[in-house]
Amino acid sequence: MMHGALEDITKAVGNTPIVRLNKVTAGLDVEMYVKCEYLNPGGSHKDRLAANLLRRAEEEGLKPGGTILEATSGNTGASLALLAAVRGYKCIFVMPDKMSQEKISNLRAFGAKVVVCPTAVEADDPRSYYQVAKRLAVETPNCFYANQYHNPGNPEAHYLSTGPEIWAQTQGEIDVFVAGLGTGGTISGTGKYLKEKKADIKLVGVDPVGSLYYDFVKSGRITKPFSYKVEGIGEDFFPSTMNLKILDDIVRVDDKECFLMTRDLTRLEGLFVGGSGGAAVAGAIKWAKEHGKKGQRIMVFLCDAGQKYVSKIFNDDWMRENGFLDEQAGLGTVRDVLGARYRQKLVSANVSTTVRDAITILKEGGISQLPIVDGGKLRGIVAEVDLLRHLVSGKKTLESPVGEIAEGDYATVTPDTKIELLQSALADAKVAMVTENDELVGIVAKIDLIDFLARAGQS
Ligand SMILES: Cc1ncc(COP(=O)(O)O)c(C=O)c1O
């Protein structure tokens, strides 16, 4: 072996650089750094996951010549495909159709087979990519199903690799770790290791508007997910690889914030990252503005690279078509729909309000559903039908607190959410709750949106 050479490319996984952010953080009094996982040979942090999953599979008897199968949004596939090429495995990848063509071509370049499935179906629909992958795993002989959403080897990869690496590189000089939330492997594994080393380290997750995680962490409710454009983060179900309990805080970002920050990271900092990198930094800056302390050292995880997104995030036409560029007026935002109702006193009930009083509030307000709050923070919604169901079942009485029967049958948006996204939120949910810093500041029903658009059309 030549001095300084690696045995093969898989040995180049990890040891990614940590770099200080200088321009996008102007005005903040924290120190912000990024962990450049996008410089891994397979293009993302998923190289660590693939290496660990394959190590475990080989220990359990997988032999070269066998097939690696995965339901992937791309990056895990790229990492597994690279490992498979070096180690002599076949690969089949099942992925949702919202994924970029570049990601699909990237997998095929390694000789992998790619099966594309519809995105607009529920996770338990037999056509969904999760279900198709499960079926292929059973039907293919000598097959290893990587199953990144439910394989404990996923968070373990980050516990064994990312966590110790960050700790060693920084010599423990890290106060906050911020990462986008997908399968949760990164935050759960890295976070576990870092917390073991430094109990008061803060773990902050970043979630896109439309995903389930944010509301669940903030209010314990499973709300209505809706689709968004940023790739790799946010989920419409709860993977078992995600340990939400480990989080100290969670921040929500919308597509526009993610993509504008992605472009800034590239143009101002020379960091050519994908949308989830922009999301993580935008989320970290938001968190730092509210909770950051002078001199605090915040590390943000940058997962994948920008090349795959040149026809989207880095393409002005695509950005404009989707209303993500400022020069594009678009239809407006949720704030415009709320108009004078923004932050106006809302009819709501406290978690401790009795069912009896909730009925009176519904009657007096002439409304059919009531937001339930606790100290101004949204905790759920109660509709007439819920009250009826609980009273008829005999499980609750007129004296029960409504907090106990509140449901999550709504989507949540922010005042800055674009109307195009609000429309997608209202496609499935009855109403959209508008929250700002977790406080309920308005409610939008389908009819409010229709009314707004009709009025806009007349002017
Ligand atoms: C681009 C990108 N960013 C972020 C993530 C989230 O990482 P994790 O699954 O470890 O939570 C993923 C995972 O699929 C990803 O592909």
The ligand as a Tripos MOL2 file, in Angstrom:
@<TRIPOS>MOLECULE
LIG
   16    16     1     0     0
SMALL
NO_CHARGES

@<TRIPOS>ATOM
      1 C1        -30.9470   15.6230    2.7610 C.3       1 LIG1
      2 C2        -31.2960   15.0530    4.0970 C.ar      1 LIG1
      3 N1        -31.3060   15.8590    5.1490 N.ar      1 LIG1
      4 C3        -31.6350   15.4190    6.3800 C.ar      1 LIG1
      5 C4        -31.9970   14.1120    6.6140 C.ar      1 LIG1
      6 C5        -32.4000   13.6970    8.0000 C.3       1 LIG1
      7 O1        -31.4890   12.8760    8.6710 O.3       1 LIG1
      8 P1        -31.9860   11.7340    9.6220 P.3       1 LIG1
      9 O2        -32.7270   10.7260    8.7950 O.co2     1 LIG1
     10 O3        -30.7540   11.1620   10.2300 O.co2     1 LIG1
     11 O4        -32.8940   12.3450   10.6360 O.co2     1 LIG1
     12 C6        -32.0020   13.2330    5.5380 C.ar      1 LIG1
     13 C7        -32.4190   11.8500    5.7440 C.2       1 LIG1
     14 O5        -33.0550   11.2210    4.9400 O.2       1 LIG1
     15 C8        -31.6310   13.7080    4.2450 C.ar      1 LIG1
     16 O6        -31.6100   12.8960    3.1900 O.3       1 LIG1
@<TRIPOS>BOND
     1     1     2 1
     2     2     3 ar
     3     2    15 ar
     4     3     4 ar
     5     4     5 ar
     6     5     6 1
     7     5    12 ar
     8     6     7 1
     9     7     8 1
    10     8     9 2
    11     8    10 1
    12     8    11 1
    13    12    13 1
    14    12    15 ar
    15    13    14 2
    16    15    16 1
@<TRIPOS>SUBSTRUCTURE
     1 LIG1         1 GROUP 0 **** ****
